[in-house]
């Protein structure tokens, strides 16, 4: 998949899952216990992972890629 499309998909996931968190923050106090487990265990971890992927995903892709790093080729000489 094209990196541009992947980044767009991850960005939209990040933005869409932020909506329930805003609802959790601004909801009345008596409704907060209904949303707390989903917010804590689903929405926040996915948002954190998608944010890290957008921020440092290139490092993970570099570690997983099948191409050898250029630095290792230079060290062998």
C-alpha positions as CSV (number, residue, x, y, z in Angstrom):
1,X,0.0,0.0,0.0
2,X,1.2,3.5,-0.7
3,X,2.7,5.2,2.3
4,X,0.6,8.3,1.6
5,X,-2.7,6.3,1.7
6,X,-1.6,4.4,4.9
7,X,-0.8,7.7,6.6
8,X,-4.2,9.1,5.6
9,X,-6.0,6.0,7.0
10,X,-4.1,6.2,10.3
11,X,-4.8,9.9,10.5
12,X,-8.5,9.4,10.1
13,X,-8.6,6.6,12.6
14,X,-6.8,8.9,15.0
15,X,-9.3,11.7,14.5
16,X,-12.4,9.6,14.5
17,X,-11.5,7.9,17.8
18,X,-10.8,11.3,19.4
19,X,-14.5,12.1,19.2
20,X,-15.6,9.6,21.9
21,X,-12.9,10.9,24.2
22,X,-14.2,14.4,23.8
23,X,-17.7,13.0,24.7
24,X,-16.2,11.3,27.7
25,X,-14.5,14.6,28.9
26,X,-17.6,16.8,28.4
27,X,-20.3,14.4,29.4
28,X,-22.3,14.8,32.6
29,X,-20.7,13.2,35.7
30,X,-23.5,10.6,36.0
31,X,-22.7,9.2,32.5
32,X,-19.0,9.0,32.9
33,X,-19.0,5.4,34.4
34,X,-20.8,4.2,31.3
35,X,-18.0,5.4,29.0
36,X,-15.0,4.9,31.2
37,X,-14.0,1.2,30.3
38,X,-14.3,1.8,26.6
39,X,-12.4,5.0,26.7
40,X,-9.6,3.6,28.9
41,X,-9.1,0.3,27.3
42,X,-10.1,0.8,23.6
43,X,-10.0,4.4,22.4
44,X,-7.0,5.8,24.3
45,X,-4.6,2.9,23.4
46,X,-5.6,3.0,19.8
47,X,-5.1,6.8,19.6
48,X,-1.8,6.5,21.3
49,X,-0.6,3.7,18.9
50,X,-1.8,5.6,15.8
51,X,-0.2,8.8,17.0
52,X,3.1,6.9,17.6
53,X,2.8,5.3,14.2
54,X,2.4,8.7,12.5
55,X,5.2,10.2,14.5
56,X,7.8,7.4,14.5
57,X,6.4,4.8,12.1
58,X,9.3,5.3,9.7
59,X,11.6,3.8,12.3
60,X,9.5,0.7,12.7
61,X,9.2,0.3,8.9
62,X,13.0,0.6,8.6
63,X,13.5,-2.1,11.3
64,X,11.0,-4.5,9.6
65,X,12.0,-3.8,6.0
66,X,13.8,-6.5,4.1
67,X,16.4,-4.1,2.6
68,X,19.7,-3.9,4.5
69,X,20.5,-0.5,6.0
70,X,23.0,1.6,4.1
71,X,25.1,2.1,7.3
72,X,25.7,-1.7,7.6
73,X,26.9,-1.8,4.0
74,X,29.4,1.0,4.7
75,X,30.6,-0.7,7.9
76,X,31.5,-3.9,5.9
77,X,34.0,-2.0,3.7
